Amino acid sequence: MKKHYRKENDCLNCGAELQGRFCHVCGQENLQIKENFGHMMNHAISDYFHFDHHFFNTLKPLVLNPGKLTNEYMAGKRVRYLHPVKMYIFISLVYFLLLFQSGFEPVKINTTNDKAVTKKSIEATNKSLDSVAKNPYIPALAKAAILKAKKNNAIALKKADTAADDVFLDKKTKKHHYSFFGDADNKDTTYQQYLASQQKLADNKKDGFFMRRIRKREFDLNASDKDVKSGITEGIKHNTPKMMFLLLPIFALILKIVFWKNKKYYVEHLIYSFHLHCFLFLFLAIIILLKMPIPATGWETVRGCVDLFAFLVIVWYIYTSLRVVYHRTPGRTITKMIGITFSYLTVFGIAMMLLVILVALFD
């Protein structure tokens, strides 16, 4: 549909004198103010496909030419490419939606009474062994084996009795109690009782602020009827994309330290971080889609081959992009790649641990 431009050469947005159809100061197009419904929809659709056009222009060098997009962007060739932050937000949104819809659980949270299950199975085994031992015709060798098995079961029972529970069952309420430290013998049933007990203790034996916060969270969990496991899992899923976004500047800082001889500005490392994570999320999203129709049982070899392929492609991409952006020899690139991977995985592990703690205590 044909656009209707104004005859006047002043920008309606900033007042600058125009030298074409777009303002050289603010970029606004010099279109007629009054337009019909068709023109309005045409402009909206054009803006959408303008983003779409930029997105697909960016995808080609991002996927097929590792590192090229970063070099192009830092060289000032930016008009035809999508901004790194916009691209990251869009791709990460798609990736995390697919990841969590595919049944991925970031942290396995066990809320079953493992101790009770273990004791019950051991006691059932002992009963079976006793019934077999009563047989007068059983060989002496078999009796010795039974005695040894019962002795081992007795040791296992003792360990089960002394093991700390993450979850224990209140005999009065028949309800699971949640404790971060497994102190099932704690007599305080409310946070107010806990505070009163703390007041009776000497100052050097009282819990600090952090410990009091943990205790308060335990009592809140026990007082609520919510499914704690699903609540914590959903909290982790909800906050993982935010955590990954906050890790990008840290990853860029690691690159700045590792490649300090390149004398690049921090923002250049940050741009590369955005582009690298965009590829990783996009590629992993495709892998998730490929694995969706493959059954989880009976096809383990096929799924394993897909995972191996994904791992090899990621390693190749990171190595190639580092070579293109930082211009190091193959040997130096590999050693620095190993160092970067180890550092980032360490930071990621610490961040994930802090996320779990924060969600468990404050979510």
C-alpha positions in Angstrom: 0.0 0.0 0.0 1.3 3.4 -1.0 2.5 5.7 1.8 1.3 9.3 2.0 4.0 11.8 2.8 3.7 15.4 3.9 4.7 18.2 1.5 6.1 20.2 4.4 9.8 19.7 5.2 9.7 20.3 8.9 9.8 17.3 11.3 6.6 17.1 13.4 8.5 15.3 16.2 11.6 17.5 16.8 11.1 20.5 14.4 14.3 19.9 12.4 14.4 20.8 8.7 14.0 17.6 6.6 16.2 16.7 3.7 14.3 13.6 2.8 11.5 11.3 3.9 13.1 10.6 7.3 14.3 13.1 9.9 18.1 13.1 10.2 17.8 14.1 13.9 15.2 11.8 15.4 14.5 9.3 12.6 10.8 9.9 12.4 9.2 9.3 8.9 7.4 12.4 7.4 4.0 10.8 7.0 0.6 12.5 6.9 -1.0 12.8 10.4 -4.5 11.9 9.2 -4.7 8.4 7.8 -7.4 5.8 7.2 -7.6 2.4 8.9 -5.8 0.7 6.0 -2.8 3.0 6.1 -2.6 2.6 9.9 -2.6 -1.2 9.7 -0.1 -1.1 6.8 2.4 0.9 9.0 1.9 -1.5 11.9 2.5 -4.5 9.7 5.5 -2.8 8.1 7.1 -2.1 11.5 6.6 -5.8 12.4 8.2 -7.1 9.3 10.9 -4.5 9.7 11.8 -6.3 12.9 11.4 -9.6 11.2 13.7 -8.6 8.4 16.4 -7.5 10.8 16.0 -10.7 12.8 16.6 -12.9 9.8 19.4 -10.8 8.5 21.1 -11.3 11.9 20.4 -15.0 12.1 22.6 -15.9 9.0 25.9 -14.6 10.3 25.0 -15.6 13.9 24.5 -19.2 13.0 26.7 -19.8 10.0 29.7 -17.5 10.6 30.7 -17.7 14.3 32.2 -14.3 15.5 31.4 -12.4 12.3 28.3 -10.7 13.7 30.3 -9.4 16.7 33.1 -8.0 14.4 30.5 -6.5 12.0 28.7 -4.8 14.9 31.8 -3.4 16.5 33.0 -2.1 13.1 29.8 0.0 13.0 27.8 -2.1 10.5 24.7 -2.1 12.6 21.7 -0.9 10.5 20.8 -4.3 8.9 21.3 -6.2 12.2 19.1 -6.6 15.2 20.4 -5.0 18.4 22.1 -7.7 20.6 19.9 -7.1 23.7 16.7 -7.2 21.7 17.8 -10.4 20.0 18.8 -12.0 23.3 15.5 -11.2 25.0 13.5 -12.6 22.1 15.6 -15.8 21.7 16.0 -16.5 25.5 12.2 -16.1 25.9 11.6 -18.8 23.3 14.3 -21.0 24.7 13.2 -21.0 28.3 9.5 -21.5 27.3 10.6 -24.6 25.4 12.9 -25.8 28.1 10.4 -25.6 30.9 7.6 -26.9 28.8 9.7 -30.0 27.9 9.6 -31.1 31.6 13.0 -29.9 32.6 13.4 -29.5 36.4 16.3 -27.3 37.4 16.7 -28.8 40.8 15.5 -32.1 42.1 13.7 -31.5 45.4 13.0 -34.6 47.4 10.1 -34.3 49.8 9.5 -38.0 50.5 10.4 -39.6 53.8 13.4 -41.7 52.5 14.2 -42.8 56.0 10.8 -44.4 56.6 10.9 -46.1 53.2 14.4 -47.5 53.9 13.5 -48.8 57.4 10.4 -50.4 56.1 12.2 -52.2 53.3 14.9 -53.4 55.6 12.5 -54.7 58.2 10.5 -56.5 55.4 13.8 -58.1 54.3 14.6 -59.3 57.8 11.2 -60.9 58.1 11.8 -62.8 54.9 15.2 -63.9 56.1 13.8 -65.1 59.4 11.1 -67.2 57.7 13.8 -68.8 55.5 16.1 -69.5 58.5 13.3 -71.4 60.3 13.5 -74.1 57.8 15.3 -77.1 59.5 16.6 -78.4 56.2 18.5 -75.3 55.2 22.2 -75.9 54.7 24.7 -74.4 57.2 26.3 -72.3 54.5 22.9 -70.7 53.8 22.3 -70.0 57.5 25.7 -68.3 57.7 24.8 -66.1 54.7 21.5 -65.2 56.3 23.2 -64.2 59.6 25.6 -62.0 57.7 22.8 -60.4 55.7 20.9 -59.7 59.0 24.0 -58.2 60.5 24.4 -55.9 57.5 20.7 -54.9 57.8 21.2 -54.1 61.4 24.0 -51.7 60.5 21.8 -50.1 57.8 18.9 -49.7 60.3 21.2 -48.0 62.7 22.3 -45.6 60.0 18.8 -44.9 59.0 17.8 -44.1 62.6 20.7 -41.6 63.0 20.3 -40.0 59.6 18.9 -36.5 59.5 15.6 -36.0 57.8 14.9 -33.2 55.3 11.1 -34.0 55.8 9.5 -35.7 58.8 6.0 -36.6 59.6 4.2 -35.1 62.6 2.4 -38.0 64.3 -0.4 -35.7 65.7 -1.3 -33.8 62.5 -0.2 -36.5 60.0 1.3 -33.7 58.0 4.8 -33.3 56.6 7.1 -30.9 58.4 9.8 -29.2 56.4 13.2 -28.5 57.9 16.4 -27.2 56.3 18.5 -28.9 59.0 16.5 -32.1 59.6 15.9 -31.4 63.3 12.8 -33.4 63.7 13.1 -33.2 67.5 12.6 -29.5 67.6 9.8 -28.8 70.1 8.8 -25.4 68.8 5.7 -25.6 66.6 5.3 -21.9 65.8 7.7 -19.0 65.1 6.5 -17.2 68.2 7.5 -20.2 70.3 10.9 -20.3 68.6 11.5 -16.6 69.4 10.4 -17.2 73.0 12.9 -20.1 73.3 15.6 -17.9 71.8 15.0 -15.2 74.5 15.8 -17.8 77.2 19.2 -18.6 75.7 22.5 -16.8 76.4 23.5 -14.1 73.9 26.3 -16.2 72.5 24.0 -19.2 71.9 21.2 -17.3 70.1 20.7 -17.7 66.4 21.8 -14.9 64.1 19.7 -12.9 61.6 20.3 -15.4 58.8 19.4 -18.4 61.0 16.3 -16.7 62.3 15.2 -16.0 58.7 15.6 -19.7 57.9 13.6 -20.8 60.9 10.8 -18.4 60.0 10.7 -19.8 56.5 10.4 -23.3 57.9 7.5 -22.4 60.1 5.8 -20.6 57.2 6.1 -23.7 55.0 4.7 -25.9 57.8 1.8 -23.6 58.3 0.8 -23.4 54.7 -1.0 -26.0 52.7 0.9 -25.3 49.5 2.9 -27.9 47.6 6.3 -26.8 48.7 8.2 -28.9 46.1 6.3 -27.4 43.1 6.4 -24.0 44.6 10.2 -23.9 44.9 10.6 -25.5 41.5 8.3 -22.9 39.9 10.2 -20.2 41.7 13.5 -21.5 40.3 12.1 -21.7 36.8 10.6 -18.2 37.0 13.9 -16.7 38.1 16.4 -18.7 36.0 16.1 -16.4 32.9 16.8 -13.4 35.1 19.8 -15.1 36.6 21.1 -15.9 33.2 20.7 -12.2 32.1 22.6 -11.0 35.2 25.4 -13.5 34.4 26.1 -12.0 31.0 28.1 -9.0 32.4 30.1 -11.5 34.6 30.9 -13.6 31.5 32.0 -10.5 29.7 34.2 -9.6 32.7 35.8 -13.1 32.5 36.5 -12.5 28.8 38.0 -9.1 29.6 40.4 -10.7 32.1 41.3 -13.7 29.9 41.9 -11.6 26.8 43.3 -8.5 28.4 46.2 -8.4 25.9 43.7 -7.7 23.1 43.0 -4.3 24.7 39.3 -4.5 23.8 36.8 -2.4 25.6 34.5 -4.1 28.1 31.5 -3.4 25.9 33.1 -5.4 23.1 33.3 -8.4 25.3 29.7 -7.8 26.4 28.5 -7.7 22.7 30.2 -11.0 22.1 28.6 -12.4 25.3 25.1 -11.5 24.0 25.8 -13.0 20.5 27.3 -16.2 21.9 24.4 -16.8 24.3 21.9 -16.0 21.5 23.4 -18.8 19.4 23.5 -21.2 22.4 19.9 -20.6 23.3 18.7 -20.8 19.7 20.6 -24.0 19.0 19.5 -25.6 22.2 15.9 -24.7 21.4 16.2 -26.5 18.1 17.7 -29.5 19.9 14.8 -29.6 22.3 12.4 -29.6 19.4 14.3 -32.4 17.7 14.2 -34.5 20.9 10.5 -33.9 21.6 9.2 -36.7 19.3 11.8 -39.2 20.4 10.5 -41.5 23.2 12.4 -41.2 26.5 12.5 -45.0 27.0 13.8 -47.4 24.4 15.5 -44.7 22.4 18.2 -43.7 24.8 20.9 -44.3 22.1 19.2 -41.9 19.6 18.8 -39.2 22.3 22.4 -39.7 23.4 23.6 -39.2 19.8 21.6 -36.0 19.5 23.1 -34.8 22.8 26.6 -35.7 21.5 26.0 -33.8 18.3 24.8 -30.8 20.2 27.9 -30.9 22.4 30.3 -31.1 19.5 28.5 -28.2 17.6 28.7 -26.0 20.7 32.4 -26.7 21.2 33.1 -26.0 17.6 31.1 -22.8 17.6 32.7 -21.4 20.8 36.2 -22.2 19.5 35.6 -20.7 16.1 34.0 -17.6 17.4 36.8 -17.0 19.9 39.3 -17.4 17.0 37.5 -14.9 14.8 36.9 -12.3 17.5 40.1 -12.4 19.5 42.6 -13.6 16.8 44.6 -16.0 18.8 46.5 -19.2 17.7 44.6 -22.5 17.8 46.6 -23.7 20.9 46.1 -20.4 22.8 42.4 -20.4 21.9 41.9 -23.9 23.3 43.7 -23.2 26.6 41.8 -19.9 27.1 38.5 -21.6 26.1 39.1 -24.3 28.8 39.8 -21.5 31.4 36.7 -19.5 30.4 34.5 -22.6 30.6 35.8 -23.6 34.0 35.4 -20.1 35.4 31.9 -19.6 33.9 30.7 -23.0 35.1 32.0 -22.2 38.6 30.2 -18.8 38.6 27.0 -20.5 37.2 27.1 -23.2 39.9 27.4 -20.5 42.7 24.7 -18.4 41.1 22.3 -21.5 40.9 23.0 -22.4 44.5 22.3 -18.8 45.6 19.1 -18.8 43.5 17.9 -22.1 45.1 18.6 -20.6 48.6 16.9 -17.3 47.9 13.8 -19.0 46.4 13.6 -21.5 49.3 13.9 -18.7 51.9 12.1 -15.7 50.4 9.9 -16.8 47.4 
